[in-house]
C-alpha cells in the first residue's frame, strides 16, 4: 500500500512540475521596432547559454545589455546606456515573442519577435547571398565618371575574388569598397544593409582633409610655410606654446606627428583609460592638457600618432584664414568638389572642429582630387606642389610604413615592380588609397575597430593590386 502511495505521489509531483514549467524559446528571432523616421531590425540569438541581442539595422552590432533573462515564459532585457527596456511573452503555439519596447521617454512601442534562420537576416552577414554578380557602377549626377572593370584593365576573376572574400568575412566588418582607375569608378560594392547614401564618420581620414586645407592656406599666403612655429600661429595659447619647452615646435612637426610631446594613442584602444587621447578627453581644454605634457627635444624626430594634432592645426587655420573651420571646409573643399551630403561636428571648446562625415563616393572624390595633383573639373583646388610635398614620406613610424603631412605612405609590389602609394586612414577601417603610377584610387569604409593603421587595408589593397593590369 505504501509502495503504491509513494508511486502516486511521485507521479503527482512530476505532473504538477510539468504544469508549472513554461516552455522557453530556443533559436533565433527577428523583431522590427518602428520608431520615428526609422525601423530598427532587432535580432535575438537564443541558441547559446546566454541570449545575445543585436541591432541588425545596418550591421549586426551587439547591444550593451545590463540584463537579459527569461522568467517562466517572459522575456526581459534592459539597456541602461539607452535608458530602455523590453518586456515580452513567449507563445509556444506560434513560436513568437510579443511585447513592448519602453524608450528613454517612457514611451511604449510594440516589438514582436518571430523565429528566423540567422543566415536570412540582413545585417548579420556582409551579404545574404553567396553568389556575386558584377554590375557597372551607376552614373550619378555627382561628377564621377563610371566604366567597367575590363575597360580599365582590372581582372574580372581577380576582383570577383576580392568581393567574395569581403562577402565571406575573410576581412571583417568592411561596409563599402570603391575602386577607380584613370578617373573612372569601376567597382562600387556595399555590404550589410549599407548603400551609397550612408554618411560615415571618416574618423582620422579627416587629418588628410586638414592637410589639404593647410596646403590651400599656404598657397594663399595665409600661412608662410611649414617651418612656422606653433608659438606664432595659435593666439591665446602663447603662455604654453612659447615657453622654453614648446617654442621650437613647428607646423612641420605638427603635421608629421613628430612634436616630441609624450603621447601614446596606438598601444591601447580608444575605450582604454591608458590611451592618451582618452586621458585628454576629460579636460575642458585639450590644447592645454597636451602642452602640459613632457616633451622630448632630441634632434632625431620621434613619431607619436596624436589625434589632437589635426585639431591643433584646425586651430591654427582658424586664426590664419579668419574663417570658422566649418566655413573654410565648405568653401575651399566641399563646394568645389560638389559634396553636398556631409556632417561637420560642432567645434570643440577650443574652437576647432574634429572629424567629419562623408559618403564613400565623396571620399572617392577627395582621392581623385589628389590623384590629379589637386585638380577637379579643370580647377586647381589644392596647389599641385602641396599634393606632391604632403604625400612624400618624411618620417618612418615603423618598417614599411611612412608618414607625410597627415598622409600615410606605403610601397607595394606590383608585377615585380615597386609602386608608391599614399593613403588617408581612419579608425574602424576608413581608407582612401591613391597609387599615382597606376592611376588607382581605392576607398573603403567599415567598423573594424583597431588602432593599427594597416590592419586589413593593406592586405585588401594587395589583393586589388594583383587584379590590376599594366
N, C-alpha and C positions, 0 to 999 in steps of 0.2 A: 504493500500500500504506500509506504513512504517512498519507495523507488518510483512509483507512478506519479506521486505528488511532485517529487523533485523534477521529473521529466516534464510535467505540465508547467511547472514554474519556470524552467529553463526556456521552454517554447514561448511562454508568455513574454519573458524578458526580451527574447530575440525579436518577436513580432512587434513588441512595443518600441524597441530600439529602432527597427526599420521604419516604423510610422513616424518617428521623430527625426529621422535623418533626411536632410534636404539634399537633393542632387545638385551638384555644382558643375558649372560649365568647364569643359576642357577643350583646348584647341585655340583657334584664332577667331577674332571678331573685329568687325569694322563698323564704326559709327560715324554719322555725318552730323556735325554740330553747326547749325546755321546761326551765324552772327551777322550784325550789320556790315554789309559790304564784302563778306567772305564766308565760305562754308569750309570748316576745318574737317579734315579726314583723320579720325582718331582710331588708331589700331591697338587692340588689346591682345597681347600674346600670353595665353594662359597654358602653355604647353609644359613649362618648366616647374620647378619647385616654388618659384615666386612669380606672380604676374608682373608683366612689364607693359607699360603704356607708351605709345609713340604718337607723335604728331607727324602724320604722313602727308600733310597738305602739299608740301613740295618734296622734301627729302625726309625719310624716316628718322626723326631725332627723338630720343627718349625724353619723356617728361621728367622733371625733377620732382619726384613724389616724396612727400613726408610720410605718407602711409597709404597702403592699399591692402584690402583684405576682403574675404568672403565670410559672412556670418550667416549660417543657415543658407538661405537662397538669396541673400542680399549682398550686393557688391558696393563697396565704399572706397573712395580714394580722395586724398586731399593734397593740394599743392599750395604750400604757404607762399612760395615765390609769386604765384599768380593770384593769391587770395581767392582761390576757387576750390570747390569740392564737388563730388558726384555721389548721388545716391540712386542705386538701381536694383532691380529684382530680376532674377533669372527664371525663365519659364521653360521647363524641360520639354514641354509638349511642342513648342515652336523652336527651341534652341536659340532663343533670343534673350537679350538683357534689355529691359526697358527702364528708363529713369530720367533724372533731370540733372543738368549741369548748373551749379549755382556760381555766378560770376562774382567779380570783386565788388560789384554794386548790389549784391544780394538778389540779383535778378535770376529767375529760373528759366532754363532753356531745355527743351526736350532733347534727349540724346539716347538713341536706341541702337544697340549693337546686334548685328546679325552674324552668323557663322560664315567664315570665308576660308578659302585656301590662301596662305600667305603669298604664294607666287603670283596671284592675280591682283594683288594690291599695289597700285602705282604709288611710288614714293618710297617703298621699302627697298626696291632694287633699281639700279640705273635704267634698265629697260625691261618692260613687261614681256617683250618678245625676243627670243634669242636670234631671230632672223634679221639681218641688216640689209637694207636695200639703199644704195646711194641715190641721193637726189641733189641736183644742182641747186645751190643757194638761191633763194628768191631775190629778185631785183626790186629793191625798195626805193623810195624817194628820199634816200639819205646820203647820196653822193658816193656810195660804194658800188663799184662795178663787180659783176659776178661772171663766172665761167665754169667750165667743167674741170675736173682734176686732170683728165687726159690732155686737154688743151694747154695746160700749164705744166705738163710733164711730171705729174705725180702718179706713181704706180697705183693702179686700182687695187691690186691684190695687197700691196703694202699698206695703203690707207684703210682698206677693209679690216686688215689685221689690227691696226691701231684702234679703230672704233669698236671692234669685237672685244679687245682687251679692256677697254673702258666699260663696255656694257656688261662684261662678265665679272667686273670687280677686281681685275688684276691691279689696277690703280684705283685707290679708294676715293670716294666722295668727290669725283670730278663732275661739275654741273654743265660745263659747256666746253666745246673745242671749236675754234675757228682757225682756218688756215688760208692765208692769202699768198699768192705768188704773182710777181710782176704787176702789182697793184690791182689784182682781181681776186675776190673772195671765191674760193673753190670748195671749201669744206665748211659747213656750219651745222654742228650737231649739238643737241641738248639732251640732258639726261634727267631722270626722275620726273617731276612734273614741271620742270622749268622750261621756259621758252625765251625767245629773243627779247621780250619786253621786260624781263626781270632786271631791275636796277640793283646792282651789287655795291656793297661797301668794298672798294678795291683795296682797303687796308693800306699797307705801306707801299703799294704801287703808286700811291699818291705822291711819294717822295720824288719819283721821276717827273711827275707833273710840276712839282715845285721847282725842280731843276730847269725845266723848260721856261717857267716864269722868271727864274733868275737870269737865264740867258737873254730873254726879251728885255729885262730891265737893264742889263749891261749894254745891250745893243742900243738902247735909248739913252745911255749915259746917265741913268739914274743911280747906278752903282758903277764905281770906277772899274774895278776888276776883282778877282777872287783873292788878291793879296790884301784887300781892305780888311781892317781889323773889326772884330765884334765891338770893341770899345768905342769905335767911331760910328757904329752902324745901328745901335739899339738904344735910342734916347730913353731915359728914365731908369736905366739899369747901370749907369756908369759906376755907381758905388761898388758893383761886383765885377763888371766886365773890364774896368780899367784899373783894378787893383794889381798888385805885383804878381799875383798868381795867374791872372787871366788876360792881362793886357796884350799878350802876344798872340792870342787866338785869332786866326784869320778865317775868312769865309771859305777859303780853300780847305782848311782843316774841318770846318763845319760840314761842308758838302762831301768830304771823303771819310767822315766818321773817324777822324784822327786828331781830335782836340786834346787828347791826353787825359781828359776827365775820367775818373774811375767809374765804370758803368758795366753792368752785366745783364743783358737783355735776352741772351740766347741760351744760356745754360739751363734756365728754368722756364717753365711755361708761364703764360700770362694769367694763370689762376694761382700762381705760387707767390707767396709773400716775399720770397727771396729775390724775385725778379726786380731789377732796379726800377723799371717803369711802374710796376705795381706800388713800390715804395713811394715814388714821386707823386702818384695819382692822388694820394691823401692830402697833399699840400695845396693850399688855395693858389699859390703862385709857384708853378713848377719851374719857372726860369730861375728863381732864387734858390729853390731846392737844388737844382743842378749846379749852380755856380758856387754853392757852399761845399760841394764835394771836393775831395783831394784831386790834384792834377799832377800827372807825370809830364815833366817838361824835357824829357830826353830828346836828343837830336833825331834819333830814328823814330819815325811815326808809328804809333800803335793803333791798330784798328779796333774800335769798340762800337758795335752797332747800337745806335741810340735814336729812338723814335722822337725824342724831344728836339733833335737837331733840325728836322724839317719844320717843326712848329716854330723854333727859333728863327729859321730862315724866313718863314712867313712873317714873323715879327719884323725882321729887317726889311722885307719887301714892303710891308705896310707903311713904314716910315719913308722908305726911298721913293715909292711911287705916289705917295699921298692918296692912296686908294685903300678902301677896305679890301681884305683878301677876297671876299665873295665877288665884288665888282671887278677886281683885277682878273680873277679866274674866268669870269663870264666874258668880259670884253676882249681879253687877249688870247684866250684859248678856246673856250666852249663855243662862242658865237662864230668865230672864223671857221671852226670845224663843223658847224651846223649841228651841234649837240644840243638837244632840247630837253631830253629826259634825263634828269640827274637830281642828286640831292647833295646839298652842302650843309654840313652841321653848323650850329651856331658857334660863334667864336669862343675860345677858351677865356677864362678870366684875364689872361694876358693879352687878349685882343686879337689873337691869331687863330686861324682855322686849322683843324686837324685833317682827318681823312675825308674823302669824297665818295659818292656813289655814282656808278655809271653802268650802262648796259654793255654786254660783251661786244656788240658791234661798234659802240662808241670807244671802247678800249682799243679795238682794232684800228679805228681812225687815228688814234694817237700813235700807234705803232707804225702805220703807213706814213704819217707825217714825218717820223724820224727816218723811215726807210727812204724817204725822198728829200733828205737833207733839209727838213724844216719847211717844205713847200706843200701847200694844199690847194687844189684847184687853181694852180698858177700863181698863188700868192705866197710870199715868204712870210710865214707866221713866226717861226723861230729862226734866228740867224744861223746860217749854214755852218759857220765856223764854230758856233757853240755846240751844234749837234755833234760835230766831229770831236771837239775838245772834251765835252762832258761824257762821252761814251768810251773814252780811252781809259784803260786801267791805270790807276795812279797809286794804288796800294793793294796788297795781296792779303785778303782775310785768311786764306788758307790755300794749300796747294791746289792748283787747277781752277781757282776762282779769284777774279779780280773785282775791283770797285772803282768807279769813276766819280762823277759828280751826281750822287744819288741814283746811279745806274750800276747794276751788277754786270760783270763781263765774264764770258767763258768761251774757250776754244773747243770746237767739236771736230771729230774726224768725219770726213765725207768723201767717199770714193777715193780713199787713200791720200786725201789732201786735208790740210787743216784749214777750217773756216772759223773766223771770229764771229762772235755774237755779243750783243748786249741785251739786258732784259730788266724789266721792272718786276719786282716781286712783292706780293702782299700776303700776309698771314692767312692761312687757310687754303692757299693754292690759287691766288690771283696772279696770273703771269701775262706779260707782254714780251715775247721774244722777237728780236729782229736779227736776221742773218743777212747783212748787206750783200755779200758776194753772191748769194743765191736769190736775192730779192724776195726773201721769205719772211713773213710775219705770222706768228702763231700766238693766239690768245687762249687762255684757259681761266676758268673761274671754278670755285669749289668751296668745300668746307672740310678739308683735310687739315685739321689744326695741328700745328707743329712749328717749332722755331728754327728748323733747318731750311734755308732758302732754296736748296736744290732738291729737297725731298720730293719725289715724283716728277717734278717739272723737267728735270734733266733727262731721266730715262724715257719719258714720253717724247721729248724732243729727239732723242737718239733714234727712236722708232720712226718718227716722222721723217727725219733726215735720210734714213735708209730707203724711204719711198720716193725721195726727190731725185730726179734725173738731172744731168747737167743742162 
